[in-house]
Amino acid sequence: MNTTTRAVGPEDLARTGERWRSHLSRGRAAVAEMAGSEVEVASSGAWVRTSSGRDLLNCGGYGVLITGARHPHVVTEVYRQLTTNPVSTRMLLEPEVGRAAEALASVTPAGLDKVHFACSGAEAVEAALKMARTHGKYHLISMERGYHGKTFGALSVTAREVFQDPFRPLLPEVSHVPFGDAERLETELSRYEGVACVIVEPVQGEGGVIIPPDGYLRDVRRLCDEYGAFLVLDEVQTGLGRLGYWWGADREGVVPDVLLVGKGLSGGVVPVSAAVATREAFAAFDRDPFIHTSTFSGSPLAAAAARASIQAIREDGLVERAGRLGDTLLPELERIARSILGDRVREVRGLGLLIGIEFTVPGLAADLLIELMAAGVIANHSLNTSRVLRLTPPAVLTDNDVSVLLSSFEQAARAVLA
């Protein structure tokens, strides 16, 4: 990995865990200890370097690094903005935010032309729910095992009791239906005709990489039109090429009222998200610029990262490359998993570079996650299910990186049986 690292002394590194336990999260520190207490100090492309000098292939990051770490174009544009005008006054118009909005609207489905920038996926969700409210859509319908974030509105539509229970009561007027079941959705919509907002993911990432039946999103769009519902498509994880398409919406030719964007929009450099809406959905936000604001929403620095990441994805052909890499990795990972772990594997599934491996044995996903780290690969668990190990590698993987991933996966699979 070609990178330079800031000099960090052994004593400072040793205190990292202590600082996390004292000032951040004891639980998070404990998770790191389970993974071997590695401390990451640098990153470049598909690789992360640790304080011990190990280079780890980063197939985790929860979907952020579609362009890899520190993509040269993103870093260049962010640095340019950093040295000119990183944070605006918000009284004057600022050109970089306009350029970023134009770039984003140029790659979203036709008709999604209005952009509200935010700093996180959950904030984009909150903006979309408020847009729905401006149209009288107050009853929220989300999907079982769906994940939309942990702020109050986003948490209310994230159907997982372990996250919700400590913070009840949440928003009223929320119901959940099974993902992929258009009939159940229609039943629910018929109860709230004219006042519903549906929020759904094209593929449930945190739910365990759950892919709905073909035509499901088209059915959701049709039913929302039929029952006067507002449709929010959460592509915070699935968008910007992750599935081998610019958007999961493109896979079925669907245009939602609001499309949520995040993770990869940052270019892995500066956190940024967006809610991209039709003109009709955005109308109230258009009329009153102060109806929904945030100090750092649409900061020039974040906008530079967003515009540059879109350019990098487009110019490097990363959408198409994600599709090709997924077509290579998915069957090979399944072959290895089934040959070594047999009936402990329930299913290997995915689209593009969003890949999930579901196990029949409790705890096996966590064990394999740790063994993968020991073998040199970072992966993720799935927040809404404990039996799925998730891989979200960048679309900049080389042939050698692919070989490393597959050989490391084989090594880790054998290790969990030892």
BELDAHU-V916068 format. One record per backbone hydrogen bond with DSSP energy under -0.5 kcal/mol. CO is the residue of the C=O (numbers start at 1). NH is the residue of the N-H. If there is no record, write none. Layout:
# BELDAHU-V916068
[[CO,NH] [CO,NH]]
This chain:
# BELDAHU-V916068
[[1,3] [9,13] [10,14] [11,15] [13,16] [13,17] [14,18] [15,19] [16,20] [17,21] [18,22] [19,23] [19,24] [20,24] [20,25] [25,29] [26,30] [27,31] [28,32] [29,33] [30,34] [31,35] [32,37] [33,36] [39,51] [42,49] [44,47] [45,69] [46,58] [47,44] [48,56] [49,41] [49,42] [50,53] [54,50] [54,56] [56,48] [56,58] [57,59] [57,378] [58,394] [59,392] [60,63] [61,64] [64,66] [65,68] [66,395] [68,71] [69,45] [71,75] [72,76] [73,77] [74,78] [75,79] [76,80] [77,81] [78,82] [79,83] [81,84] [81,85] [86,301] [94,98] [95,99] [96,100] [97,101] [98,102] [99,103] [100,104] [101,105] [102,106] [103,107] [104,107] [104,108] [109,112] [111,113] [114,277] [115,117] [116,275] [118,273] [120,124] [121,125] [122,126] [123,127] [124,128] [125,129] [126,130] [127,131] [128,132] [129,133] [130,134] [131,135] [132,135] [132,137] [133,136] [136,138] [138,140] [139,197] [140,142] [140,175] [141,199] [142,177] [143,146] [143,159] [151,155] [152,156] [153,157] [154,157] [155,158] [157,159] [158,160] [159,145] [160,163] [160,164] [161,165] [164,167] [165,168] [173,140] [175,142] [177,144] [178,181] [180,182] [181,185] [182,186] [183,187] [184,188] [185,189] [186,190] [187,191] [188,191] [188,192] [189,192] [190,193] [192,195] [192,196] [195,138] [195,139] [196,230] [197,141] [198,232] [200,234] [202,212] [203,205] [204,209] [204,210] [205,208] [205,209] [206,384] [209,211] [210,204] [210,212] [213,216] [215,219] [216,220] [217,221] [218,222] [219,223] [220,224] [221,225] [222,226] [223,227] [224,229] [225,228] [227,194] [230,198] [230,232] [231,233] [231,257] [231,258] [232,200] [232,234] [233,235] [233,260] [235,239] [238,243] [239,242] [241,244] [242,353] [245,241] [245,243] [246,240] [246,241] [247,250] [247,251] [248,252] [249,252] [249,253] [249,254] [254,256] [257,278] [258,233] [259,276] [260,235] [261,274] [262,265] [263,266] [263,268] [264,267] [266,269] [266,270] [267,71] [273,118] [274,261] [274,276] [275,116] [275,277] [276,259] [277,113] [277,114] [278,282] [280,283] [282,285] [282,286] [283,287] [284,288] [287,289] [288,291] [294,297] [296,299] [299,303] [300,304] [301,305] [302,306] [303,307] [304,308] [305,309] [306,310] [307,311] [308,312] [309,313] [310,314] [311,315] [312,316] [313,318] [313,319] [314,317] [317,321] [318,322] [319,323] [320,324] [321,325] [322,326] [323,327] [324,328] [325,329] [326,330] [327,331] [328,332] [329,333] [330,334] [331,335] [332,336] [333,337] [334,338] [335,339] [336,340] [337,341] [337,342] [338,342] [341,344] [342,345] [344,346] [344,360] [344,361] [347,358] [349,356] [351,354] [353,355] [354,351] [355,391] [356,349] [356,358] [357,389] [358,346] [358,347] [360,362] [361,364] [363,367] [364,368] [365,369] [366,370] [367,371] [368,372] [369,373] [370,374] [371,375] [372,376] [372,377] [373,376] [376,57] [377,379] [378,59] [380,390] [381,383] [382,385] [385,382] [387,359] [387,389] [388,382] [389,357] [390,380] [391,355] [394,397] [398,402] [399,403] [400,404] [401,405] [402,406] [403,407] [404,408] [405,409] [406,410] [407,411] [408,412] [409,413] [410,414] [411,415] [412,416] [413,417] [414,417] [414,418] [415,418]]
